[in-house]
């Protein structure tokens, strides 16, 4: 007879939790690098920014990208 399904599911869940813990560390580091890249692009350019930068700005400011103003960008950089 084989292994009971609940045992396999428990092992899979433990593997998922281990992978999530490792990914959490890597994703945190990537967020820091992305923030640094986006701030550098904000300082180098002016509105309208590229779609990638506008998407990042809208997530940081909790606004639609069409509602982002230059004053919002200045307060974020300050």
NORKA-V102585 format. One record per run of one state. SS is the DSSP state (helix for helix, strand for strand, loop for the rest). FROM is the first residue (numbers start at 1). TO is the last residue. If there is no record, write none. Layout:
ss: <SS & SS>
from: <FROM & FROM>
to: <TO & TO>
This chain:
ss: <loop & helix & loop & helix & loop & helix & loop & helix & loop>
from: <1 & 5 & 45 & 51 & 62 & 65 & 68 & 70 & 78>
to: <4 & 44 & 50 & 61 & 64 & 67 & 69 & 77 & 78>
